[in-house]
Amino acid sequence: MRTFTQLLIYLVLASLTACVSQNTKVLTPAAVREAPENYLILAVRNDAGTYGHTGSTARNYGGTVNYVESDSARRLLRAIASDYQLQAISGWPIPTLSLHCVIFKTNTTTPRDQLLARLNRDARVSLAQPLQSFTTNTLPNSPANSVTDHNDPYAGMQGNLTRMGITEAHHWSRGKGIRVAVVDTGVDSTHPDLQGRIGAQRNFVDNDVAQFRNDRHGTAVAGVIAANADNGIGMVGIAPEAKLFVLKACWQLRPDHDEARCNSFTLAQALESAIELQVHIINLSVVGPIDPLLAALVARAQDSGIIVVGALGTTEGFPAQLSNVVGVAAMEDATDSVRALQNVLHAPGRDVLTLLPGDRYDFSSGNSIATAEISGTIALLLASRDQANKGKVDGAFLQRLLVQATAIGPDDKLSAVNACLALSQLTKQTACSEASLQFANKPQ
């Protein structure tokens, strides 16, 4: 039997990147993470095979995989690699798009843009694009005040609960039964405020389990969405009974900092995995350029009924600018041009209490955090919908509903979604107290 190293050498030499064993892992080598400009992504049609988890083995710390690629896909990849002087690094299937993708290193003096233009004119190629980079969007931070009837000791410091009418909304819904994919860094799944909240965990970056649990950004996002309520410790998540599916596609850049980076390769695997897991919501607290492969996967997720929630970037188009993605910006940092965007929702994004690895808590800021709040709010809505509403709850419907449930603060004049008001509109009931609706003055 070949060792992993021998098998990898064999695959690279033969350019048979799609033919991997059950024990082969589609990881992201350090060289790829450090110099993405030297790599590209290429896909060919692949209509054959029985597929297991995305990415050959989708590092869920357990489970097996079995997929095969078609002979025609194998032959095409071999020929294309030879014709264009490409070195295969990793390959993975995207069953929902009937594609097999390969990440290639360019071994030619031809500029990458010119090479991609040639590849996209090649009839054998279904997709060819740069390996693009994406970043998380949070800032570190200082406390706020809240009114809450939860018994969690830090809930009184969660000003976002008051501003968004979350405590009142919890009388109606806590997100029970809703599956949320956190496509981000890893998450400290051992944190006491996440006990019982974690479903599958998959790592599309590396094999480092310890780092997975030490990743800050994903832990912060997970805490905002679904930290346990009324367990006598810590804080309260927006949807404290939702189930989180942690799909690590981003890697932390520095110890004890939130900054992280992802790329087309890792995000594509995570999105495909979220579709396979049949989640209800995908939270994308990342920003970056429009990416054809990722756009196709987002569209496929939406076609399957998944709500995609994404952070708004300063200039970047992914993911918030894609059709029917629920785009989110922090209410405190929204410019006039952002406020004018009809498809962008606003939520508190400054000094929001959340989780840190190692059983810790801290305040965090940014569009990433606001995005997590809206994902949690949508989980509350999905968990409360009645039979009559099930057929029309998609991204476009939720955007309209949440825009209608946006409220202006009487003191700061900033707009934010009010979860209680949204639930009231969805269920056609009036059950929000005056305290909960103190901010519910509709925008002009």
C-alpha positions as CSV (number, residue, x, y, z in Angstrom):
1,M,0.0,0.0,0.0
2,R,1.3,3.5,-0.9
3,T,2.0,5.9,1.9
4,F,0.4,9.3,1.7
5,T,3.6,10.9,0.5
6,Q,4.1,8.3,-2.2
7,L,0.5,8.7,-3.4
8,L,0.8,12.5,-3.5
9,I,4.0,12.3,-5.6
10,Y,2.3,9.8,-7.9
11,L,-0.7,12.0,-8.3
12,V,1.3,15.1,-9.1
13,L,3.6,13.4,-11.6
14,A,0.7,11.8,-13.3
15,S,-1.5,14.9,-13.0
16,L,-4.3,12.7,-11.7
17,T,-5.4,15.1,-9.0
18,A,-9.0,13.9,-9.1
19,C,-8.1,10.3,-8.3
20,V,-7.6,10.3,-4.5
21,S,-8.0,7.7,-1.9
22,Q,-10.3,7.8,1.1
23,N,-7.3,8.8,3.2
24,T,-6.2,11.7,1.1
25,K,-7.1,15.2,2.5
26,V,-7.6,18.2,0.3
27,L,-5.7,20.8,2.4
28,T,-4.4,24.2,1.7
29,P,-0.6,24.1,1.6
30,A,1.2,27.0,3.3
31,A,2.7,28.1,-0.1
32,V,-0.8,28.5,-1.5
33,R,-1.9,30.6,1.4
34,E,1.2,32.8,1.3
35,A,1.4,33.4,-2.4
36,P,-2.1,33.0,-4.0
37,E,-1.0,35.0,-7.1
38,N,1.1,32.0,-8.2
39,Y,-2.0,29.7,-8.5
40,L,-5.2,29.4,-10.4
41,I,-8.4,27.3,-10.2
42,L,-9.6,25.3,-13.1
43,A,-12.7,23.1,-13.4
44,V,-13.9,20.5,-16.0
45,R,-17.1,18.6,-16.3
46,N,-17.4,15.6,-14.1
47,D,-20.7,13.7,-14.4
48,A,-19.7,10.4,-12.9
49,G,-19.2,9.0,-9.5
50,T,-20.5,8.4,-6.0
51,Y,-19.5,11.3,-3.8
52,G,-18.9,11.5,-0.1
53,H,-18.0,14.7,1.8
54,T,-16.7,17.6,-0.1
55,G,-12.9,17.8,-0.4
56,S,-12.2,14.1,-0.4
57,T,-12.2,13.9,3.3
58,A,-14.0,16.8,4.9
59,R,-12.1,16.9,8.1
60,N,-15.1,16.4,10.4
61,Y,-12.9,14.5,12.9
62,G,-14.6,11.3,11.9
63,G,-16.4,9.8,9.0
64,T,-15.4,8.3,5.7
65,V,-15.5,9.4,2.0
66,N,-15.8,7.7,-1.3
67,Y,-16.1,9.5,-4.6
68,V,-14.8,8.8,-8.1
69,E,-14.2,11.1,-11.0
70,S,-15.0,10.3,-14.6
71,D,-12.3,9.0,-17.0
72,S,-13.0,11.9,-19.3
73,A,-12.3,14.4,-16.5
74,R,-9.1,12.7,-15.6
75,R,-7.9,12.7,-19.2
76,L,-8.9,16.4,-19.7
77,L,-7.0,17.5,-16.6
78,R,-3.9,15.5,-17.7
79,A,-4.0,17.1,-21.1
80,I,-4.7,20.6,-20.0
81,A,-1.8,20.5,-17.4
82,S,0.6,19.3,-20.1
83,D,-0.6,21.9,-22.7
84,Y,-0.4,24.9,-20.4
85,Q,2.6,23.9,-18.2
86,L,0.5,23.6,-15.0
87,Q,1.4,21.8,-11.8
88,A,-1.5,20.1,-10.0
89,I,-1.6,20.9,-6.3
90,S,-5.0,19.6,-5.1
91,G,-8.3,18.5,-6.6
92,W,-11.8,18.3,-5.2
93,P,-15.3,17.5,-6.5
94,I,-18.2,19.9,-6.6
95,P,-21.1,17.4,-7.1
96,T,-23.8,20.1,-7.1
97,L,-22.2,21.8,-10.1
98,S,-21.1,18.5,-11.8
99,L,-17.5,19.8,-11.8
100,H,-14.2,18.6,-10.7
101,C,-11.9,21.5,-9.6
102,V,-8.1,21.6,-9.5
103,I,-5.8,24.2,-8.0
104,F,-2.8,24.5,-10.3
105,K,0.5,26.3,-9.9
106,T,1.6,28.2,-13.0
107,N,5.0,27.0,-14.3
108,T,5.2,29.4,-17.2
109,T,6.5,33.0,-17.8
110,T,3.1,33.9,-19.4
111,P,1.3,36.4,-17.1
112,R,-1.5,34.8,-15.2
113,D,-4.2,37.0,-16.7
114,Q,-3.1,36.1,-20.2
115,L,-3.0,32.4,-19.2
116,L,-6.5,32.6,-17.8
117,A,-7.8,34.3,-20.9
118,R,-6.4,31.4,-23.0
119,L,-7.8,28.8,-20.7
120,N,-11.3,30.3,-20.8
121,R,-11.2,30.1,-24.6
122,D,-10.4,26.4,-24.4
123,A,-13.5,24.3,-25.0
124,R,-12.3,21.7,-22.6
125,V,-12.4,24.1,-19.6
126,S,-15.6,24.8,-17.8
127,L,-14.1,27.4,-15.5
128,A,-10.7,29.1,-15.1
129,Q,-10.1,31.9,-12.6
130,P,-7.5,33.4,-10.2
131,L,-7.1,31.9,-6.8
132,Q,-8.6,35.0,-5.0
133,S,-8.2,36.1,-1.4
134,F,-10.9,37.1,1.1
135,T,-10.7,38.6,4.5
136,T,-12.7,38.7,7.7
137,N,-14.0,42.1,8.9
138,T,-13.9,42.6,12.7
139,L,-12.2,45.1,15.0
140,P,-11.3,44.6,18.7
141,N,-13.1,46.6,21.5
142,S,-15.4,48.4,25.0
143,P,-18.7,47.8,26.7
144,A,-22.3,48.8,26.1
145,N,-25.5,48.5,28.2
146,S,-28.5,46.3,27.9
147,V,-31.8,45.4,29.5
148,T,-32.4,41.7,29.6
149,D,-34.3,39.1,31.6
150,H,-31.8,36.3,30.9
151,N,-29.9,34.8,33.8
152,D,-26.5,34.9,32.0
153,P,-24.3,37.3,34.0
154,Y,-22.9,39.2,31.1
155,A,-26.2,39.7,29.3
156,G,-26.6,43.1,30.9
157,M,-23.6,44.2,28.9
158,Q,-25.1,43.2,25.6
159,G,-26.5,46.4,24.2
160,N,-27.3,44.7,20.9
161,L,-30.0,42.6,22.7
162,T,-31.9,45.7,23.6
163,R,-31.3,47.5,20.3
164,M,-32.5,44.6,18.2
165,G,-35.4,43.5,20.5
166,I,-33.8,40.1,21.0
167,T,-34.9,39.5,24.6
168,E,-38.5,40.0,23.7
169,A,-38.1,37.9,20.5
170,H,-36.8,35.0,22.6
171,H,-40.3,34.7,24.1
172,W,-41.4,33.6,20.6
173,S,-38.4,31.9,19.2
174,R,-34.9,30.8,20.0
175,G,-33.9,29.3,16.7
176,K,-34.6,25.7,17.7
177,G,-34.1,23.3,14.8
178,I,-32.4,25.7,12.5
179,R,-29.0,24.7,11.1
180,V,-26.5,27.6,10.5
181,A,-23.2,27.0,8.6
182,V,-20.4,29.3,9.9
183,V,-18.0,29.5,7.0
184,D,-15.1,31.2,8.7
185,T,-12.1,30.2,10.8
186,G,-12.3,27.4,13.3
187,V,-14.3,27.7,16.5
188,D,-13.6,26.9,20.1
189,S,-16.2,24.1,20.2
190,T,-15.3,23.4,23.8
191,H,-16.3,26.8,25.0
192,P,-18.9,26.4,27.8
193,D,-21.3,28.8,26.1
194,L,-21.3,26.6,23.0
195,Q,-22.0,23.3,24.6
196,G,-24.7,21.5,22.7
197,R,-24.6,24.1,19.9
198,I,-22.1,22.5,17.5
199,G,-23.1,20.0,14.8
200,A,-20.4,19.0,12.2
201,Q,-16.9,20.5,12.2
202,R,-14.9,20.4,9.1
203,N,-11.5,21.9,8.3
204,F,-10.6,22.8,4.7
205,V,-7.3,24.5,5.6
206,D,-5.1,22.1,7.6
207,N,-5.0,19.3,10.1
208,D,-4.3,21.5,13.2
209,V,-7.1,20.6,15.7
210,A,-5.5,22.8,18.4
211,Q,-5.4,25.9,16.2
212,F,-9.0,25.1,15.0
213,R,-10.1,25.6,18.6
214,N,-7.9,28.6,19.2
215,D,-9.2,30.6,16.2
216,R,-10.7,33.9,17.3
217,H,-12.9,35.2,14.5
218,G,-15.0,32.1,14.0
219,T,-15.4,31.8,17.8
220,A,-16.7,35.4,18.0
221,V,-19.1,34.9,15.1
222,A,-20.4,31.6,16.6
223,G,-21.0,33.3,19.9
224,V,-23.0,36.1,18.5
225,I,-25.2,33.7,16.6
226,A,-25.8,31.0,19.1
227,A,-24.2,31.3,22.5
228,N,-26.4,29.4,25.1
229,A,-29.0,31.3,27.0
230,D,-30.1,31.0,30.6
231,N,-27.3,28.6,31.5
232,G,-26.1,30.8,34.3
233,I,-22.8,31.7,32.6
234,G,-21.5,34.1,30.1
235,M,-23.7,35.8,27.5
236,V,-26.7,35.2,25.2
237,G,-26.6,34.4,21.5
238,I,-29.2,35.8,19.1
239,A,-30.5,32.3,18.3
240,P,-29.4,30.3,21.4
241,E,-31.1,27.1,20.3
242,A,-29.8,27.0,16.7
243,K,-27.3,24.4,15.7
244,L,-23.9,25.5,14.2
245,F,-22.0,23.7,11.5
246,V,-18.4,25.0,11.6
247,L,-16.7,24.9,8.2
248,K,-13.1,26.3,8.5
249,A,-12.2,28.0,5.3
250,C,-10.1,30.9,6.7
251,W,-6.8,30.9,8.7
252,Q,-5.9,33.3,11.4
253,L,-3.0,35.5,10.5
254,R,-1.6,36.3,13.9
255,P,-2.0,34.9,17.4
256,D,-4.5,36.7,19.6
257,H,-5.9,38.7,16.6
258,D,-9.1,38.4,14.7
259,E,-7.6,39.0,11.2
260,A,-7.9,36.0,9.0
261,R,-7.7,35.1,5.3
262,C,-9.5,32.7,3.0
263,N,-9.3,31.9,-0.7
264,S,-11.4,30.6,-3.6
265,F,-10.2,27.1,-3.0
266,T,-11.1,26.8,0.7
267,L,-14.4,28.8,0.4
268,A,-15.6,26.7,-2.5
269,Q,-15.1,23.5,-0.5
270,A,-16.9,25.0,2.5
271,L,-19.9,26.2,0.5
272,E,-20.2,22.8,-1.2
273,S,-20.1,21.2,2.2
274,A,-22.8,23.5,3.6
275,I,-25.1,22.5,0.7
276,E,-24.4,18.8,1.4
277,L,-25.2,19.3,5.1
278,Q,-28.6,20.8,4.2
279,V,-28.2,23.8,6.4
280,H,-30.9,26.5,6.5
281,I,-28.5,29.5,6.7
282,I,-24.9,30.2,5.5
283,N,-23.1,32.9,7.5
284,L,-20.3,34.5,5.4
285,S,-18.6,37.1,7.6
286,V,-15.9,37.6,4.9
287,V,-15.4,40.0,2.1
288,G,-13.5,39.9,-1.2
289,P,-13.8,40.2,-5.0
290,I,-16.6,38.7,-7.1
291,D,-15.5,35.1,-7.8
292,P,-17.3,33.1,-10.6
293,L,-16.9,29.7,-8.8
294,L,-18.1,31.0,-5.4
295,A,-21.0,32.9,-7.1
296,A,-22.1,29.7,-8.8
297,L,-22.0,27.9,-5.4
298,V,-24.0,30.6,-3.7
299,A,-26.6,30.5,-6.4
300,R,-26.8,26.7,-6.1
301,A,-27.2,27.0,-2.3
302,Q,-30.0,29.5,-2.8
303,D,-31.7,27.2,-5.3
304,S,-31.7,24.5,-2.7
305,G,-33.5,26.9,-0.2
306,I,-30.5,28.0,1.8
307,I,-30.5,31.7,3.0
308,V,-27.0,33.2,2.4
309,V,-26.1,36.1,4.7
310,G,-22.9,38.1,3.9
311,A,-20.8,41.0,5.2
312,L,-20.6,44.2,3.1
313,G,-17.1,45.2,2.1
314,T,-15.8,48.7,1.5
315,T,-15.2,48.0,-2.2
316,E,-15.5,44.3,-2.5
317,G,-18.5,42.7,-4.2
318,F,-18.5,39.2,-2.5
319,P,-20.7,38.1,-0.9
320,A,-23.1,41.0,-0.2
321,Q,-23.5,42.2,-3.8
322,L,-24.5,38.8,-5.2
323,S,-28.2,38.4,-6.1
324,N,-30.5,37.7,-3.2
325,V,-27.7,37.5,-0.7
326,V,-28.8,39.2,2.5
327,G,-26.1,41.9,2.8
328,V,-25.2,43.4,6.2
329,A,-23.3,46.4,7.4
330,A,-22.7,47.7,11.0
331,M,-25.2,50.4,11.7
332,E,-22.5,52.7,13.3
333,D,-20.2,52.6,10.3
334,A,-22.7,52.9,7.5
335,T,-22.0,55.7,5.1
336,D,-24.8,57.6,3.2
337,S,-24.0,55.5,0.1
338,V,-24.3,52.3,2.1
339,R,-27.6,53.4,3.7
340,A,-28.9,54.0,0.2
341,L,-28.4,50.4,-0.8
342,Q,-31.8,48.8,-0.6
343,N,-30.5,45.2,-0.2
344,V,-28.2,46.0,2.8
345,L,-29.5,45.5,6.4
346,H,-28.0,47.1,9.5
347,A,-27.3,45.7,12.9
348,P,-25.1,46.8,15.9
349,G,-21.5,46.4,15.0
350,R,-19.5,48.2,17.6
351,D,-18.6,46.9,21.1
352,V,-20.7,43.7,20.8
353,L,-20.0,41.2,23.6
354,T,-19.0,37.7,22.3
355,L,-16.9,34.7,22.9
356,L,-13.1,34.2,22.7
357,P,-11.3,30.8,22.7
358,G,-10.3,29.4,26.1
359,D,-13.6,30.0,27.9
360,R,-13.1,33.8,27.5
361,Y,-15.3,36.8,26.5
362,D,-14.6,40.1,25.0
363,F,-16.1,42.9,22.9
364,S,-15.8,42.9,19.1
365,S,-16.8,45.2,16.2
366,G,-17.2,45.2,12.5
367,N,-19.5,44.1,9.7
368,S,-18.6,40.5,10.5
369,I,-20.3,40.8,13.9
370,A,-23.4,42.6,12.4
371,T,-23.7,39.8,9.8
372,A,-23.7,37.2,12.6
373,E,-26.5,39.1,14.3
374,I,-28.7,39.1,11.2
375,S,-28.0,35.3,10.6
376,G,-29.2,34.7,14.2
377,T,-32.2,36.9,13.6
378,I,-33.1,34.9,10.5
379,A,-32.8,31.7,12.5
380,L,-35.4,33.1,14.9
381,L,-37.7,33.8,12.0
382,L,-37.2,30.4,10.3
383,A,-37.9,28.6,13.6
384,S,-41.2,30.5,14.1
385,R,-42.6,30.4,10.6
386,D,-46.0,28.7,10.2
387,Q,-47.0,26.4,7.4
388,A,-48.4,29.2,5.3
389,N,-45.1,31.1,5.3
390,K,-42.8,28.1,4.5
391,G,-43.1,28.4,0.7
392,K,-42.0,32.1,0.5
393,V,-39.2,32.4,3.0
394,D,-36.2,33.0,0.8
395,G,-33.4,35.6,0.7
396,A,-35.5,38.2,-1.2
397,F,-38.5,37.8,1.1
398,L,-36.4,38.0,4.2
399,Q,-34.6,41.1,2.9
400,R,-38.0,42.9,2.4
401,L,-39.3,41.7,5.8
402,L,-36.2,42.8,7.7
403,V,-36.1,46.2,5.9
404,Q,-39.7,46.7,7.0
405,A,-38.6,45.7,10.5
406,T,-35.7,48.2,10.6
407,A,-36.0,50.8,13.3
408,I,-34.3,54.1,14.0
409,G,-32.8,54.8,17.4
410,P,-34.4,58.0,18.9
411,D,-31.1,59.2,20.3
412,D,-28.4,58.2,17.8
413,K,-30.7,58.2,14.7
414,L,-29.0,55.0,13.5
415,S,-31.0,52.2,11.8
416,A,-31.0,48.5,12.9
417,V,-33.2,45.5,12.4
418,N,-35.6,44.8,15.2
419,A,-36.1,41.1,15.6
420,C,-39.2,41.3,17.7
421,L,-40.9,43.6,15.1
422,A,-39.8,41.2,12.3
423,L,-41.3,38.2,14.2
424,S,-44.5,40.1,14.7
425,Q,-44.8,40.9,11.0
426,L,-44.0,37.3,10.0
427,T,-46.4,35.6,12.4
428,K,-49.1,38.4,12.1
429,Q,-49.2,38.7,15.9
430,T,-48.7,41.7,18.1
431,A,-46.7,40.7,21.1
432,C,-43.8,43.1,21.4
433,S,-43.7,45.2,24.5
434,E,-43.2,49.0,24.6
435,A,-39.7,48.4,26.0
436,S,-38.8,46.1,23.1
437,L,-40.2,48.5,20.5
438,Q,-38.6,51.7,21.9
439,F,-36.4,51.9,18.8
440,A,-39.2,50.8,16.4
441,N,-39.7,54.1,14.7
442,K,-39.9,53.2,11.0
443,P,-37.3,54.9,8.7
444,Q,-38.7,57.8,6.7
